[in-house]
Amino acid sequence: MQRTEQEPAAAPTVSERTTERAAVRMPQRVLDRVHAFLVLLTERPVSLYAAAVLRIGYGLLYLVFLLREFPHRNEMWGPGSPWTPTLARQMFDQSGWASVLTLSDSQVYFEICYAVALVTCALFLLGWRTRAVSVLFAVVVVSFHARAIYMADGGDNLMVLMAVYLVFTACGRRWSLDARRTRLQAPAGRTAGPRGGDLRHHLGDARTIVTTVLHNCGMFVIAAQVCFLYGCAGLYKVQGPKWGDGTALHYVLNIDLFRPWPELSQMIAGQHVLIAVVGYLTVLVQVSFPFVLFGRLKYPVLVLLLGMHVNIAVLMGLPLFSGAMIVADAAFLPDRFYRALGRLGRRAFQRTGGVGAGALVGTAPAVVPPQPSLK
């Protein structure tokens, strides 16, 4: 006999119901994470203090560099250089570089450009009208690098990249004259009442969102650039036999071109065990650097890198390269570290009897008014 009624379906088990709930919640979790990422990207500028340190560091480095080479400026970048402006322009046609220094062969024009470069570096260091001055600083760095590209020591290449990246960041919101001006204008802004007109209000909000997105993307590109630099340097060392057998540093310390202190280099080169340990540690730190950034292990790694760059500056006579790398490493320190550093600086200044210690530029987050997009 055939059955005319269908048997009732079996009730779902506990595991099946749990799986169904997880499948329903999974898209919601993904949407929540995407929303949180978009909020972070568009409403909260990250690492403002680190961006300020990059601005101060690279502005100071290039200012000191130009002042140090001031007696030799004509032989390096001017019309009297062996690498003449004509040769530089011929190379630009092939490489695609450009420099404002080659627009004229006049000595007076070169001196004006050099003076403008010094002023630009100083203003960028102080954070005055940072949005506009950062563009001028990038033009200065690119122009001087392209004019004497064969005189670079590695630090110039990194500074060119960082100068261009900093154009897109809000590197003037902390520890700058712009931050001080904003702090002084804050009371007047609060008493002025709401902004008139919806269009003006929306345009202001759109400008805030765009600047925040550009800043966050710029800081991400800077961090990625440093990670690529260390990772590629470490992997390149692994491929070579000199770093594999621990003798690379021995040869570096015996190159006359990179021995400003021959006696010191010779003494260190005689410590064979130390040289081998430092060589292997250098490769390990550089290769592991991109993988330790999201944990506390990055702090001892940054300390080791600081020691490595200080040794490069002293033993190899490459202060510009070492300074550029040290400033780049500072981008990975959190803002709470720089806020604590600012508080310590204010307290130390007050203990020494300084006048107006509370007016230090941008040292406390409370002195900078909150951004409209953060509300």
Backbone hydrogen bonds in HBPLUS format (Angstrom, degrees):
<---DONOR---> <-ACCEPTOR-->    atom                        ^
c    i                          cat <-CA-CA->   ^        H-A-AA   ^      H-
h    n   atom  resd res      DA  || num        DHA   H-A  angle D-A-AA Bond
n    s   type  num  typ     dist DA aas  dist angle  dist       angle   num
A0017-ARG N   A0013-THR O   3.08 MM   4  6.37 157.7  2.13 146.2 151.9     1
A0018-THR N   A0014-VAL O   2.96 MM   4  6.21 154.2  2.03 147.5 154.9     2
A0019-THR N   A0015-SER O   2.95 MM   4  6.15 152.6  2.03 143.2 150.5     3
A0020-GLU N   A0016-GLU O   2.96 MM   4  6.23 154.2  2.02 147.9 154.7     4
A0021-ARG N   A0017-ARG O   3.00 MM   4  6.25 158.6  2.05 147.9 153.1     5
A0022-ALA N   A0018-THR O   2.96 MM   4  6.19 158.3  2.01 147.1 153.2     6
A0023-ALA N   A0019-THR O   2.91 MM   4  6.12 150.9  1.99 144.6 152.8     7
A0024-VAL N   A0020-GLU O   2.98 MM   4  6.27 143.5  2.12 142.6 152.4     8
A0025-ARG N   A0021-ARG O   2.85 MM   4  6.11 154.4  1.91 148.8 156.3     9
A0026-MET N   A0022-ALA O   2.89 MM   4  5.89 141.3  2.04 144.9 153.8    10
A0029-ARG N   A0025-ARG O   2.89 MM   4  6.20 153.2  1.97 158.0 166.3    11
A0030-VAL N   A0026-MET O   3.02 MM   4  6.31 160.3  2.06 154.7 160.0    12
A0031-LEU N   A0027-PRO O   2.88 MM   4  6.12 159.8  1.92 149.5 155.0    13
A0032-ASP N   A0028-GLN O   2.86 MM   4  6.08 152.8  1.94 144.9 152.7    14
A0033-ARG N   A0029-ARG O   2.95 MM   4  6.19 158.4  1.99 149.4 154.7    15
A0034-VAL N   A0030-VAL O   2.94 MM   4  6.17 157.9  1.99 150.0 156.4    16
A0035-HIS N   A0031-LEU O   2.87 MM   4  6.04 156.7  1.92 146.1 152.9    17
A0036-ALA N   A0032-ASP O   2.87 MM   4  6.10 159.3  1.91 147.2 153.0    18
A0037-PHE N   A0033-ARG O   2.92 MM   4  6.11 154.3  1.99 144.9 151.9    19
A0038-LEU N   A0034-VAL O   2.94 MM   4  6.19 157.0  1.99 147.9 154.0    20
A0039-VAL N   A0035-HIS O   2.90 MM   4  6.15 155.0  1.97 150.9 157.9    21
A0040-LEU N   A0036-ALA O   2.96 MM   4  6.16 159.5  2.00 145.6 151.2    22
A0041-LEU N   A0037-PHE O   2.85 MM   4  6.04 151.4  1.93 145.8 154.4    23
A0042-THR N   A0038-LEU O   2.93 MM   4  5.97 153.7  2.00 147.0 152.6    24
A0043-GLU N   A0039-VAL O   2.86 MM   4  5.41 148.4  1.96 146.2 151.6    25
A0051-ALA N   A0047-SER O   2.98 MM   4  6.19 153.1  2.06 142.8 149.9    26
A0052-ALA N   A0048-LEU O   3.02 MM   4  6.28 148.0  2.12 139.1 147.9    27
A0053-VAL N   A0049-TYR O   2.91 MM   4  6.24 150.7  2.00 147.5 155.5    28
A0054-LEU N   A0050-ALA O   2.97 MM   4  6.28 152.8  2.05 146.4 153.6    29
A0055-ARG N   A0051-ALA O   2.97 MM   4  6.27 157.0  2.02 146.3 152.4    30
A0056-ILE N   A0052-ALA O   2.89 MM   4  6.13 169.1  1.90 153.9 156.5    31
A0057-GLY N   A0053-VAL O   2.78 MM   4  5.77 163.1  1.80 148.2 154.0    32
A0058-TYR N   A0054-LEU O   2.97 MM   4  5.96 173.2  1.97 149.9 152.2    33
A0059-GLY N   A0055-ARG O   2.97 MM   4  5.85 153.7  2.04 142.2 150.6    34
A0060-LEU N   A0056-ILE O   2.93 MM   4  5.93 158.9  1.98 144.3 150.3    35
A0061-LEU N   A0057-GLY O   2.90 MM   4  6.04 160.3  1.93 147.4 153.6    36
A0062-TYR N   A0058-TYR O   3.04 MM   4  6.08 169.9  2.05 145.3 148.0    37
A0063-LEU N   A0059-GLY O   3.05 MM   4  6.08 149.2  2.15 139.1 148.1    38
A0064-VAL N   A0060-LEU O   2.93 MM   4  6.08 166.0  1.95 153.4 156.7    39
A0065-PHE N   A0061-LEU O   2.88 MM   4  6.05 153.7  1.95 144.8 153.2    40
A0066-LEU N   A0062-TYR O   2.95 MM   4  6.09 160.9  1.98 145.0 148.8    41
A0067-LEU N   A0063-LEU O   2.98 MM   4  6.19 156.7  2.04 147.3 154.2    42
A0068-ARG N   A0064-VAL O   2.80 MM   4  5.92 152.8  1.88 147.2 155.0    43
A0069-GLU N   A0065-PHE O   3.07 MM   4  6.27 152.3  2.15 144.9 151.6    44
A0070-PHE N   A0067-LEU O   3.27 MM   3  4.98 161.9  2.30  98.3 102.3    45
A0072-HIS N   A0069-GLU O   2.98 MM   3  5.21 132.8  2.21 104.8 118.3    46
A0073-ARG N   A0070-PHE O   3.32 MM   3  5.02 169.7  2.33 107.4 107.5    47
A0076-MET N   A0072-HIS O   3.11 MM   4  6.29 140.2  2.28 150.5 162.0    48
A0077-TRP N   A0073-ARG O   2.87 MM   4  5.79 171.2  1.87 154.0 157.0    49
A0078-GLY N   A0073-ARG O   3.25 MM   5  6.37 139.1  2.43 136.6 141.4    50
A0078-GLY N   A0074-ASN O   3.11 MM   4  4.02 124.1  2.43  97.6 111.3    51
A0081-SER N   A0078-GLY O   3.17 MM   3  5.60 159.9  2.21 119.3 120.0    52
A0088-ALA N   A0084-THR O   2.98 MM   4  6.29 158.2  2.03 152.8 159.8    53
A0089-ARG N   A0085-PRO O   2.91 MM   4  6.11 158.1  1.95 147.9 152.7    54
A0090-GLN N   A0086-THR O   3.04 MM   4  6.30 150.4  2.13 144.7 153.0    55
A0091-MET N   A0087-LEU O   3.00 MM   4  6.28 151.3  2.08 146.7 154.2    56
A0092-PHE N   A0088-ALA O   2.91 MM   4  6.19 148.2  2.01 146.2 155.8    57
A0093-ASP N   A0089-ARG O   3.18 MM   4  6.42 143.8  2.32 141.3 148.8    58
A0094-GLN N   A0091-MET O   3.02 MM   3  5.27 138.7  2.19 103.1 114.7    59
A0095-SER N   A0091-MET O   2.84 MM   4  6.06 161.6  1.87 158.2 164.4    60
A0096-GLY N   A0092-PHE O   2.84 MM   4  5.08 152.9  1.91 133.3 139.2    61
A0102-THR N   A0099-SER O   3.41 MM   3  5.84 160.3  2.46 106.9 111.7    62
A0103-LEU N   A0100-VAL O   3.37 MM   3  5.48 168.0  2.38 106.6 108.8    63
A0110-PHE N   A0106-SER O   3.18 MM   4  6.44 155.3  2.24 141.2 147.5    64
A0111-GLU N   A0107-GLN O   3.00 MM   4  6.28 158.1  2.05 148.8 154.2    65
A0112-ILE N   A0108-VAL O   3.02 MM   4  6.29 154.8  2.09 149.6 156.3    66
A0113-CYS N   A0109-TYR O   2.99 MM   4  6.24 159.7  2.03 149.3 154.8    67
A0114-TYR N   A0110-PHE O   2.91 MM   4  6.17 153.8  1.98 149.9 157.2    68
A0115-ALA N   A0111-GLU O   2.99 MM   4  6.20 158.7  2.03 145.9 151.2    69
A0116-VAL N   A0112-ILE O   2.91 MM   4  6.14 160.1  1.95 151.8 157.5    70
A0117-ALA N   A0113-CYS O   2.91 MM   4  6.09 149.0  2.01 142.6 151.2    71
A0118-LEU N   A0114-TYR O   3.05 MM   4  6.36 154.9  2.11 148.2 153.8    72
A0119-VAL N   A0115-ALA O   3.08 MM   4  6.34 164.0  2.10 151.4 155.3    73
A0120-THR N   A0116-VAL O   2.87 MM   4  5.99 157.3  1.92 147.6 154.4    74
A0121-CYS N   A0117-ALA O   3.01 MM   4  6.19 161.9  2.04 149.6 153.4    75
A0122-ALA N   A0118-LEU O   3.11 MM   4  6.33 157.8  2.16 146.0 152.0    76
A0123-LEU N   A0119-VAL O   2.92 MM   4  6.16 162.9  1.95 153.8 158.2    77
A0124-PHE N   A0120-THR O   2.88 MM   4  6.01 157.2  1.93 150.2 156.9    78
A0125-LEU N   A0121-CYS O   2.92 MM   4  6.04 153.3  2.00 143.0 150.4    79
A0126-LEU N   A0122-ALA O   3.03 MM   4  6.29 153.4  2.11 145.9 152.6    80
A0127-GLY N   A0123-LEU O   2.89 MM   4  5.97 126.6  2.18 138.1 152.2    81
A0128-TRP N   A0123-LEU O   3.17 MM   5  5.49 165.7  2.19 146.7 151.1    82
A0177-LEU N   A0126-LEU O   2.96 MM  51  6.16 147.2  2.07 148.1 158.6    83
A0178-ASP N   A0127-GLY O   3.01 MM  51  6.04 139.0  2.19 156.2 160.2    84
A0133-VAL N   A0129-ARG O   2.96 MM   4  6.04 174.7  1.96 161.8 162.5    85
A0134-SER N   A0130-THR O   2.79 MM   4  5.53 152.2  1.87 143.3 148.5    86
A0135-VAL N   A0132-ALA O   3.19 MM   3  5.47 128.5  2.47 101.6 113.7    87
A0136-LEU N   A0132-ALA O   3.30 MM   4  6.71 157.6  2.35 146.0 151.9    88
A0137-PHE N   A0133-VAL O   2.77 MM   4  6.03 153.3  1.84 151.4 159.6    89
A0138-ALA N   A0134-SER O   3.01 MM   4  6.21 155.0  2.07 142.0 147.8    90
A0139-VAL N   A0135-VAL O   3.02 MM   4  6.32 155.9  2.08 147.2 153.8    91
A0140-VAL N   A0136-LEU O   2.91 MM   4  6.16 154.9  1.97 148.8 155.6    92
A0141-VAL N   A0137-PHE O   2.97 MM   4  6.21 169.7  1.98 156.0 157.6    93
A0142-VAL N   A0138-ALA O   2.98 MM   4  6.06 169.5  1.99 151.2 154.6    94
A0143-SER N   A0139-VAL O   2.91 MM   4  5.89 157.3  1.96 143.6 150.7    95
A0144-PHE N   A0140-VAL O   3.01 MM   4  6.17 170.2  2.02 157.1 158.8    96
A0145-HIS N   A0141-VAL O   3.00 MM   4  6.04 156.3  2.06 145.9 153.2    97
A0146-ALA N   A0142-VAL O   2.90 MM   4  5.96 163.4  1.92 148.9 153.7    98
A0147-ARG N   A0143-SER O   2.99 MM   4  6.05 149.5  2.09 142.3 150.8    99
A0148-ALA N   A0144-PHE O   3.39 MM   4  6.50 151.5  2.48 140.6 145.1   100
A0151-MET N   A0148-ALA O   3.10 MM   3  5.64 164.0  2.13 116.4 120.9   101
A0158-LEU N   A0154-GLY O   3.39 MM   4  6.70 161.1  2.42 146.1 149.8   102
A0159-MET N   A0155-GLY O   2.98 MM   4  6.15 157.4  2.03 147.3 154.1   103
A0160-VAL N   A0156-ASP O   2.96 MM   4  6.18 148.8  2.06 150.2 157.7   104
A0161-LEU N   A0157-ASN O   3.30 MM   4  6.62 161.6  2.33 146.4 149.9   105
A0162-MET N   A0158-LEU O   2.93 MM   4  6.19 168.9  1.94 156.2 159.4   106
A0163-ALA N   A0159-MET O   2.86 MM   4  5.83 156.3  1.92 143.0 149.6   107
A0164-VAL N   A0160-VAL O   3.21 MM   4  6.40 154.6  2.27 144.2 150.1   108
A0165-TYR N   A0161-LEU O   2.96 MM   4  6.25 160.8  2.00 151.7 157.5   109
A0166-LEU N   A0162-MET O   2.87 MM   4  5.97 159.1  1.91 152.2 157.0   110
A0167-VAL N   A0164-VAL O   3.28 MM   3  5.53 147.5  2.39 102.8 111.7   111
A0168-PHE N   A0165-TYR O   3.10 MM   3  5.85 149.2  2.20 120.0 126.0   112
A0169-THR N   A0166-LEU O   3.22 MM   3  5.09 156.1  2.28 100.2 107.4   113
A0180-ARG N   A0176-SER O   3.18 MM   4  6.50 152.3  2.26 140.3 147.7   114
A0181-ARG N   A0177-LEU O   2.94 MM   4  6.15 157.7  1.99 146.8 152.4   115
A0182-THR N   A0178-ASP O   2.96 MM   4  6.16 155.3  2.02 145.8 152.6   116
A0183-ARG N   A0179-ALA O   2.96 MM   4  6.16 151.0  2.05 142.6 150.4   117
A0184-LEU N   A0180-ARG O   3.01 MM   4  6.28 154.6  2.07 148.4 154.8   118
A0185-GLN N   A0181-ARG O   2.99 MM   4  6.16 143.7  2.13 143.3 153.1   119
A0186-ALA N   A0182-THR O   3.07 MM   4  6.05 117.4  2.47 137.5 151.1   120
A0186-ALA N   A0183-ARG O   3.39 MM   3  5.24 150.2  2.48  94.1 102.5   121
A0189-GLY N   A0185-GLN O   3.01 MM   4  6.23 148.6  2.11 150.2 159.9   122
A0190-ARG N   A0186-ALA O   3.04 MM   4  6.31 145.4  2.16 152.1 161.1   123
A0191-THR N   A0187-PRO O   3.24 MM   4  6.50 147.3  2.35 145.9 153.6   124
A0201-HIS N   A0197-GLY O   3.18 MM   4  6.38 152.9  2.25 139.3 147.2   125
A0202-HIS N   A0198-ASP O   2.85 MM   4  6.09 162.9  1.88 156.7 160.1   126
A0203-LEU N   A0199-LEU O   2.90 MM   4  6.08 159.0  1.94 150.0 156.4   127
A0204-GLY N   A0200-ARG O   2.98 MM   4  6.13 154.1  2.04 143.1 149.8   128
A0205-ASP N   A0201-HIS O   3.02 MM   4  6.32 156.9  2.07 147.3 153.6   129
A0206-ALA N   A0202-HIS O   2.84 MM   4  6.06 157.4  1.90 149.4 156.0   130
A0207-ARG N   A0203-LEU O   2.93 MM   4  6.11 156.0  1.98 146.5 152.8   131
A0208-THR N   A0204-GLY O   3.01 MM   4  6.24 155.1  2.07 145.5 152.0   132
A0209-ILE N   A0205-ASP O   2.98 MM   4  6.25 157.9  2.03 148.8 154.4   133
A0210-VAL N   A0206-ALA O   2.95 MM   4  6.15 162.7  1.98 150.9 155.5   134
A0211-THR N   A0207-ARG O   2.97 MM   4  6.13 169.1  1.98 152.0 155.0   135
A0212-THR N   A0208-THR O   2.98 MM   4  6.07 152.1  2.05 142.9 150.9   136
A0213-VAL N   A0209-ILE O   2.91 MM   4  6.12 162.1  1.94 151.6 156.2   137
A0214-LEU N   A0210-VAL O   2.92 MM   4  6.13 167.3  1.94 154.6 158.3   138
A0215-HIS N   A0211-THR O   2.92 MM   4  6.00 155.9  1.98 141.4 148.5   139
A0216-ASN N   A0212-THR O   2.93 MM   4  6.14 171.1  1.94 154.4 156.4   140
A0217-CYS N   A0213-VAL O   2.94 MM   4  6.07 164.7  1.96 152.8 157.4   141
A0218-GLY N   A0214-LEU O   2.84 MM   4  5.91 153.0  1.91 144.0 152.2   142
A0219-MET N   A0215-HIS O   2.93 MM   4  6.20 159.2  1.97 155.8 160.3   143
A0220-PHE N   A0216-ASN O   3.01 MM   4  6.19 150.5  2.10 142.2 150.7   144
A0221-VAL N   A0217-CYS O   2.93 MM   4  6.16 155.6  1.99 147.7 154.0   145
A0222-ILE N   A0218-GLY O   2.98 MM   4  6.22 154.7  2.05 146.0 152.9   146
A0223-ALA N   A0219-MET O   3.00 MM   4  6.21 163.4  2.03 146.3 150.3   147
A0224-ALA N   A0220-PHE O   2.87 MM   4  6.08 159.8  1.91 149.4 155.5   148
A0225-GLN N   A0221-VAL O   2.81 MM   4  5.96 152.4  1.89 146.3 154.0   149
A0226-VAL N   A0222-ILE O   3.11 MM   4  6.41 160.6  2.15 151.7 155.2   150
A0227-CYS N   A0223-ALA O   3.03 MM   4  6.27 158.7  2.07 147.8 154.1   151
A0228-PHE N   A0224-ALA O   2.88 MM   4  6.10 163.7  1.90 153.7 157.7   152
A0229-LEU N   A0225-GLN O   2.95 MM   4  6.12 153.8  2.02 144.4 152.2   153
A0230-TYR N   A0226-VAL O   3.00 MM   4  6.26 168.9  2.01 156.2 157.0   154
A0231-GLY N   A0227-CYS O   2.82 MM   4  5.89 165.9  1.84 153.9 158.8   155
A0232-CYS N   A0228-PHE O   2.87 MM   4  5.77 166.4  1.89 145.9 150.3   156
A0233-ALA N   A0229-LEU O   3.01 MM   4  6.05 155.5  2.07 141.3 148.8   157
A0234-GLY N   A0230-TYR O   2.90 MM   4  6.07 160.0  1.94 151.1 156.1   158
A0235-LEU N   A0231-GLY O   2.96 MM   4  6.16 164.9  1.98 150.5 154.8   159
A0236-TYR N   A0232-CYS O   2.84 MM   4  5.89 152.9  1.91 145.3 153.1   160
A0237-LYS N   A0233-ALA O   3.08 MM   4  6.25 149.5  2.17 140.2 147.8   161
A0238-VAL N   A0234-GLY O   3.07 MM   4  6.37 148.6  2.18 144.4 152.9   162
A0239-GLN N   A0235-LEU O   3.32 MM   4  6.58 144.0  2.46 141.6 149.1   163
A0240-GLY N   A0237-LYS O   3.19 MM   3  5.44 138.5  2.37 102.8 113.5   164
A0245-ASP N   A0241-PRO O   2.96 MM   4  6.16 152.2  2.04 153.7 157.0   165
A0247-THR N   A0242-LYS O   2.98 MM   5  5.35 138.7  2.16 159.4 166.2   166
A0248-ALA N   A0242-LYS O   3.13 MM   6  4.81 125.7  2.44 127.6 120.5   167
A0251-TYR N   A0247-THR O   3.29 MM   4  6.64 153.2  2.36 150.2 155.2   168
A0252-VAL N   A0248-ALA O   3.05 MM   4  6.37 155.2  2.12 148.8 156.5   169
A0253-LEU N   A0249-LEU O   2.99 MM   4  6.10 158.1  2.04 147.1 151.4   170
A0254-ASN N   A0251-TYR O   3.15 MM   3  5.18 152.2  2.23 100.4 108.9   171
A0255-ILE N   A0252-VAL O   3.40 MM   3  5.58 168.0  2.41 112.3 111.6   172
A0258-PHE N   A0255-ILE O   3.10 MM   3  5.65 144.8  2.23 113.8 122.6   173
A0265-SER N   A0261-TRP O   2.98 MM   4  6.21 167.9  1.99 163.9 167.8   174
A0266-GLN N   A0262-PRO O   2.85 MM   4  5.97 157.4  1.90 148.9 155.3   175
A0267-MET N   A0263-GLU O   2.98 MM   4  6.16 152.8  2.05 144.7 151.8   176
A0268-ILE N   A0264-LEU O   3.05 MM   4  6.30 162.6  2.08 153.0 156.8   177
A0269-ALA N   A0265-SER O   2.88 MM   4  6.00 155.3  1.94 146.7 154.3   178
A0270-GLY N   A0267-MET O   3.31 MM   3  5.40 140.0  2.48  95.5 106.1   179
A0271-GLN N   A0268-ILE O   3.02 MM   3  5.46 158.4  2.07 113.0 119.8   180
A0275-ILE N   A0271-GLN O   2.96 MM   4  6.17 158.5  2.01 153.7 160.3   181
A0276-ALA N   A0272-HIS O   3.03 MM   4  6.23 158.3  2.08 147.2 152.4   182
A0277-VAL N   A0273-VAL O   2.99 MM   4  6.23 164.2  2.01 153.7 157.8   183
A0278-VAL N   A0274-LEU O   2.94 MM   4  6.09 168.3  1.96 154.1 157.3   184
A0279-GLY N   A0275-ILE O   2.97 MM   4  6.08 154.1  2.04 143.9 151.2   185
A0280-TYR N   A0276-ALA O   3.06 MM   4  6.32 167.7  2.08 154.9 156.5   186
A0281-LEU N   A0277-VAL O   2.91 MM   4  6.04 160.0  1.95 150.5 157.0   187
A0282-THR N   A0278-VAL O   2.87 MM   4  5.96 149.0  1.97 143.8 151.7   188
A0283-VAL N   A0279-GLY O   3.25 MM   4  6.54 161.9  2.28 148.3 151.7   189
A0284-LEU N   A0280-TYR O   3.01 MM   4  6.22 163.6  2.03 150.3 155.2   190
A0285-VAL N   A0281-LEU O   2.92 MM   4  6.01 165.6  1.94 150.7 154.2   191
A0286-GLN N   A0282-THR O   3.06 MM   4  6.18 164.5  2.09 149.1 153.5   192
A0287-VAL N   A0283-VAL O   3.02 MM   4  6.12 163.8  2.05 151.8 156.2   193
A0288-SER N   A0284-LEU O   3.04 MM   4  6.04 157.9  2.09 145.9 152.3   194
A0289-PHE N   A0285-VAL O   3.04 MM   4  5.84 122.8  2.38 139.2 151.0   195
A0291-PHE N   A0288-SER O   2.96 MM   3  5.41 142.1  2.11 114.5 126.0   196
A0292-VAL N   A0289-PHE O   3.32 MM   3  5.57 166.5  2.34 113.6 117.3   197
A0298-LYS N   A0295-GLY O   3.34 MM   3  6.14 170.9  2.35 116.1 118.8   198
A0299-TYR N   A0296-ARG O   3.26 MM   3  5.97 155.9  2.32 116.5 121.0   199
A0301-VAL N   A0297-LEU O   3.38 MM   4  6.56 155.6  2.45 144.1 151.1   200
A0302-LEU N   A0298-LYS O   2.82 MM   4  5.99 152.1  1.90 147.4 154.2   201
A0303-VAL N   A0299-TYR O   3.05 MM   4  6.31 150.3  2.14 146.5 154.7   202
A0304-LEU N   A0300-PRO O   2.99 MM   4  6.24 154.8  2.06 144.0 150.2   203
A0305-LEU N   A0301-VAL O   2.93 MM   4  6.21 154.9  1.99 147.3 154.6   204
A0306-LEU N   A0302-LEU O   2.90 MM   4  6.08 147.9  2.00 141.0 149.8   205
A0307-GLY N   A0303-VAL O   3.03 MM   4  6.35 159.3  2.08 148.4 153.0   206
A0308-MET N   A0304-LEU O   2.92 MM   4  6.18 151.7  2.01 144.5 153.0   207
A0309-HIS N   A0305-LEU O   2.95 MM   4  6.19 161.2  1.99 151.1 154.6   208
A0310-VAL N   A0306-LEU O   2.99 MM   4  6.20 154.9  2.05 149.3 156.5   209
A0311-ASN N   A0307-GLY O   3.06 MM   4  6.22 158.7  2.10 145.9 151.2   210
A0312-ILE N   A0308-MET O   2.99 MM   4  6.29 149.2  2.09 143.0 152.0   211
A0313-ALA N   A0309-HIS O   2.94 MM   4  6.16 156.7  2.00 146.0 151.7   212
A0314-VAL N   A0310-VAL O   3.01 MM   4  6.26 154.5  2.08 148.0 154.6   213
A0315-LEU N   A0311-ASN O   2.77 MM   4  5.64 162.4  1.80 151.4 156.4   214
A0316-MET N   A0312-ILE O   2.98 MM   4  5.15 145.9  2.09 124.7 135.0   215
A0322-SER N   A0318-LEU O   3.12 MM   4  6.29 169.1  2.13 153.8 157.2   216
A0323-GLY N   A0319-PRO O   2.80 MM   4  5.84 161.0  1.84 146.6 152.6   217
A0324-ALA N   A0320-LEU O   2.95 MM   4  6.07 157.1  2.01 145.1 151.2   218
A0325-MET N   A0321-PHE O   3.06 MM   4  6.31 153.9  2.13 148.3 155.0   219
A0326-ILE N   A0322-SER O   2.90 MM   4  6.13 158.9  1.95 152.5 158.5   220
A0327-VAL N   A0323-GLY O   3.01 MM   4  6.16 163.7  2.04 149.9 153.9   221
A0328-ALA N   A0324-ALA O   3.08 MM   4  6.21 152.4  2.16 137.6 145.4   222
A0329-ASP N   A0325-MET O   2.92 MM   4  6.17 151.5  2.00 147.9 155.2   223
A0330-ALA N   A0326-ILE O   3.17 MM   4  6.45 136.5  2.37 139.6 150.7   224
A0330-ALA N   A0327-VAL O   3.13 MM   3  5.14 130.1  2.39  94.8 108.0   225
A0331-ALA N   A0328-ALA O   3.18 MM   3  5.66 159.7  2.23 110.5 116.6   226
A0332-PHE N   A0329-ASP O   3.17 MM   3  5.95 171.8  2.17 123.0 125.5   227
A0333-LEU N   A0330-ALA O   3.31 MM   3  5.63 171.0  2.32 112.6 114.7   228
A0337-PHE N   A0334-PRO O   3.14 MM   3  5.56 137.5  2.33 105.7 116.1   229
A0339-ARG N   A0335-ASP O   2.84 MM   4  6.15 154.4  1.91 155.6 163.8   230
A0340-ALA N   A0336-ARG O   3.02 MM   4  6.10 159.6  2.06 139.7 145.0   231
A0341-LEU N   A0337-PHE O   2.90 MM   4  6.12 149.1  2.00 139.8 149.5   232
A0342-GLY N   A0338-TYR O   2.82 MM   4  6.04 147.8  1.93 142.4 150.6   233
A0343-ARG N   A0339-ARG O   2.97 MM   4  6.29 154.3  2.04 147.8 154.3   234
A0344-LEU N   A0340-ALA O   2.96 MM   4  6.22 160.4  2.00 149.4 154.6   235
A0345-GLY N   A0341-LEU O   2.96 MM   4  6.16 151.3  2.04 141.8 150.0   236
A0346-ARG N   A0342-GLY O   2.96 MM   4  6.24 154.9  2.02 148.2 154.3   237
A0347-ARG N   A0343-ARG O   2.98 MM   4  6.21 164.2  2.00 152.5 156.6   238
A0348-ALA N   A0344-LEU O   2.90 MM   4  6.06 161.0  1.94 148.0 153.7   239
A0349-PHE N   A0345-GLY O   2.94 MM   4  6.08 152.0  2.01 142.7 150.6   240
A0350-GLN N   A0346-ARG O   2.88 MM   4  6.10 151.0  1.96 147.3 155.2   241
A0351-ARG N   A0347-ARG O   2.91 MM   4  6.13 153.4  1.98 149.2 156.2   242
A0352-THR N   A0348-ALA O   3.22 MM   4  6.41 140.4  2.39 138.3 147.3   243
A0354-GLY N   A0349-PHE O   3.09 MM   5  5.57 157.1  2.14 163.0 160.1   244
A0353-GLY N   A0350-GLN O   3.06 MM   3  5.26 159.3  2.10 107.5 112.3   245
A0359-ALA N   A0356-GLY O   3.06 MM   3  5.45 161.2  2.09 110.8 116.8   246
A0367-VAL N   A0364-ALA O   3.25 MM   3  5.85 155.3  2.31 115.7 121.3   247
A0368-VAL N   A0365-PRO O   3.36 MM   3  5.74 161.0  2.40 108.5 113.9   248
A0374-LEU N   A0371-GLN O   3.07 MM   3  5.50 156.6  2.13 112.7 120.0   249
A0375-LYS N   A0372-PRO O   3.33 MM   3  5.77 164.5  2.36 110.9 115.4   250
